Amino acid sequence: MRRREFVTALGTVPLWPFPARGAQSEIPTIGVLWHASNEQEEAPYLSAFRQGLNDVGYFESRNFVLENRFAAERYERFNELAIELVQAKVDVLVAVTLPAALAAQRATTSIPIVFILVPDPVGSRVVDSLARPGKNITGVSQIALDLIAKRLEFLNETVTDLSRVAVLVNPTVPDDARRFIEEARTAAATLNVSIRSVEARNPGELDRVFSALAGDRREGVIVTNDGMFFNERNRIGELGISRQIPVVGFSRAMAASGALMSYGADVPALFRRGAALAVRILQKAKPADLPVELPTKFELVINLKTARSLGVSVPATLLARADAVIE
């Protein structure tokens, strides 16, 4: 379970270093639309993206110029910044998270787009299909929708007498939130667990959500993939512990920030693959012909310190399956 390989729907194609151009003005520009507020907040993933470029022979200022824009989780800013990158005439536009991908598509039908961290690109109508994305877009999905069932299964294995699970969604993208809830309800049907949806549009609503859930020891929370929830992972971890609510997150960083456990794709690897796709496009590949890439490695991380705080005993069988255990 230590693989970091990724597959595409039609296989992989070798990458060859793109020759450096003579004048600085001729160096291609990669524009990246991020969901967080600044480089510091995105540091692990910006580093992974740069590493992915380096891995295929691309180095900043020599082979490309990087233009970063940060939306700070303000959804109106995604549109503004996508337009700004289009007006800057970037050669490829990398969009991180679904709101960024949708904003990029609204901003241009000609500049190639590479998305990263879009949970359900077909269901969200970002692409026509995984094998043949169509239009001017392709990317890397963490297939988050398909992982809800596993998160629910792990929570049910861990919490004795679990009867209800709240699925925390951000309704700012309503279709995405609806699909998460539907997937959770389908998975819960075989586990004798009821599902309810709880919503938070911004960080200020998280206290209200967890206060409403507190007091029922038979309830847990599954946090769905959303940039705002990731940025607020420390707060979500604190609220789960203080309200005595087991929380299952979607990335290793959430378990490290206090969630009981997390299950999801290796996120830095997604950014490295996204960088490789951007390079292929700079080498004149058409996005419509590049299959959407999917992860083959998923990480289960368990925080035993949080488990002790919650009075939860994690089964030895589940601990044996974990990729990492936080003591």
CORKAUR-V968858 format. One record per backbone hydrogen bond with DSSP energy under -0.5 kcal/mol. CO is the residue of the C=O (numbers start at 0). NH is the residue of the N-H. E is the energy in kcal/mol with one decimal. If there is no record, write none. Layout:
BEGIN
CO,NH,E ; CO,NH,E
END
This chain:
BEGIN
4,295,-0.8 ; 6,293,-2.1 ; 7,10,-0.9 ; 22,25,-1.5 ; 22,26,-0.5 ; 23,26,-1.3 ; 27,64,-2.3 ; 28,30,-0.6 ; 28,90,-2.4 ; 28,91,-1.2 ; 29,66,-2.8 ; 30,93,-3.7 ; 31,33,-0.8 ; 31,68,-2.4 ; 32,95,-2.5 ; 33,70,-1.9 ; 34,72,-2.4 ; 35,71,-2.7 ; 37,41,-1.5 ; 39,42,-0.9 ; 41,44,-0.9 ; 41,45,-3.0 ; 42,46,-2.5 ; 43,47,-1.5 ; 44,48,-2.4 ; 45,49,-2.5 ; 46,50,-2.4 ; 47,51,-2.3 ; 48,52,-1.7 ; 49,53,-2.6 ; 50,54,-2.5 ; 51,55,-0.7 ; 52,55,-0.9 ; 52,57,-2.6 ; 53,56,-2.0 ; 58,61,-1.4 ; 58,62,-3.2 ; 58,63,-1.0 ; 61,20,-0.5 ; 62,27,-0.6 ; 63,60,-3.0 ; 64,29,-3.0 ; 64,66,-0.5 ; 65,67,-0.6 ; 66,31,-2.9 ; 68,33,-3.1 ; 68,70,-0.5 ; 70,73,-2.0 ; 72,74,-0.8 ; 73,76,-1.9 ; 73,77,-0.8 ; 74,77,-0.5 ; 74,78,-0.7 ; 75,79,-1.3 ; 76,80,-2.9 ; 77,81,-2.2 ; 78,82,-2.1 ; 79,83,-2.0 ; 80,84,-2.3 ; 81,85,-2.1 ; 82,86,-2.7 ; 83,87,-1.3 ; 84,89,-1.4 ; 85,88,-1.6 ; 90,111,-0.6 ; 91,30,-2.6 ; 91,93,-0.6 ; 92,94,-0.5 ; 92,113,-2.4 ; 93,32,-3.1 ; 93,95,-0.5 ; 94,96,-0.6 ; 94,115,-2.4 ; 96,100,-2.0 ; 97,101,-2.7 ; 98,102,-2.1 ; 99,103,-2.5 ; 100,104,-2.2 ; 101,105,-1.9 ; 102,106,-1.6 ; 103,107,-1.7 ; 111,92,-2.9 ; 112,137,-1.8 ; 113,94,-2.5 ; 114,139,-2.6 ; 115,96,-3.3 ; 116,97,-0.6 ; 116,118,-0.6 ; 117,120,-0.5 ; 117,142,-0.5 ; 118,144,-0.5 ; 119,123,-2.6 ; 120,125,-2.3 ; 120,126,-1.6 ; 121,124,-1.6 ; 129,291,-2.7 ; 132,127,-2.7 ; 133,136,-1.2 ; 134,287,-0.5 ; 135,112,-2.7 ; 137,114,-2.3 ; 138,292,-2.5 ; 139,116,-1.1 ; 139,117,-0.8 ; 140,294,-0.7 ; 142,145,-0.7 ; 143,146,-1.3 ; 143,147,-0.5 ; 144,147,-1.0 ; 146,150,-2.1 ; 147,151,-2.4 ; 148,152,-2.3 ; 149,153,-2.6 ; 150,154,-2.2 ; 151,155,-2.4 ; 152,156,-1.9 ; 153,157,-1.2 ; 154,158,-2.6 ; 157,159,-0.7 ; 158,161,-1.3 ; 162,193,-2.7 ; 163,219,-1.4 ; 164,195,-2.1 ; 165,167,-0.7 ; 165,221,-2.6 ; 166,168,-0.6 ; 166,197,-2.2 ; 167,223,-2.1 ; 168,170,-0.7 ; 168,199,-2.0 ; 169,172,-1.1 ; 171,173,-0.6 ; 172,175,-0.5 ; 172,176,-2.0 ; 173,177,-2.5 ; 174,178,-2.1 ; 175,179,-1.9 ; 176,180,-2.0 ; 177,181,-2.5 ; 178,182,-2.3 ; 179,183,-2.3 ; 180,184,-2.5 ; 181,185,-2.0 ; 182,186,-2.1 ; 183,187,-2.4 ; 184,188,-1.1 ; 186,189,-0.9 ; 187,190,-1.7 ; 187,191,-0.6 ; 187,192,-1.3 ; 193,164,-2.5 ; 195,166,-2.7 ; 197,168,-2.6 ; 201,204,-1.8 ; 202,205,-1.6 ; 204,208,-1.9 ; 205,209,-2.4 ; 206,210,-2.4 ; 207,211,-2.0 ; 208,212,-1.1 ; 209,213,-1.4 ; 212,215,-1.1 ; 214,216,-0.8 ; 215,218,-1.6 ; 217,162,-2.4 ; 217,163,-1.8 ; 218,245,-0.6 ; 219,165,-3.0 ; 220,222,-0.5 ; 220,247,-2.7 ; 221,167,-2.6 ; 221,223,-0.5 ; 225,229,-2.1 ; 226,230,-2.5 ; 227,231,-1.8 ; 229,232,-1.6 ; 231,235,-2.6 ; 232,236,-2.4 ; 233,237,-2.3 ; 234,238,-2.7 ; 235,239,-2.3 ; 236,240,-1.9 ; 237,241,-2.9 ; 238,242,-2.2 ; 239,244,-3.3 ; 240,243,-0.8 ; 242,214,-0.6 ; 245,220,-2.7 ; 246,248,-0.5 ; 246,259,-1.1 ; 246,260,-1.6 ; 247,222,-2.7 ; 248,262,-1.7 ; 250,253,-1.4 ; 250,254,-1.2 ; 251,255,-2.2 ; 252,256,-0.8 ; 253,258,-2.2 ; 254,257,-1.4 ; 259,302,-2.8 ; 260,248,-2.8 ; 261,300,-2.4 ; 263,298,-3.5 ; 264,266,-1.1 ; 265,269,-1.2 ; 266,269,-0.6 ; 266,270,-1.6 ; 267,271,-2.0 ; 268,272,-2.2 ; 269,273,-2.2 ; 270,274,-2.1 ; 271,275,-1.8 ; 272,276,-2.0 ; 273,277,-2.0 ; 274,278,-1.9 ; 275,279,-2.0 ; 276,280,-1.9 ; 277,281,-2.0 ; 278,282,-1.6 ; 279,284,-2.3 ; 280,283,-2.0 ; 285,288,-1.8 ; 286,289,-1.7 ; 287,133,-0.9 ; 288,290,-0.7 ; 291,8,-0.7 ; 292,140,-2.3 ; 293,6,-1.4 ; 296,265,-1.1 ; 298,263,-1.6 ; 298,300,-0.6 ; 299,322,-2.5 ; 299,323,-1.5 ; 300,261,-2.2 ; 301,303,-0.8 ; 301,325,-3.3 ; 302,306,-1.9 ; 303,307,-2.3 ; 304,308,-1.7 ; 305,309,-1.9 ; 306,310,-0.8 ; 306,311,-2.9 ; 307,310,-0.6 ; 311,313,-0.7 ; 314,317,-0.6 ; 314,318,-2.1 ; 315,319,-2.1 ; 316,320,-0.7 ; 317,320,-0.6 ; 317,321,-0.8 ; 318,321,-0.7 ; 323,301,-2.1 ; 324,326,-0.6 ; 325,303,-2.2 ; 325,304,-1.0
END
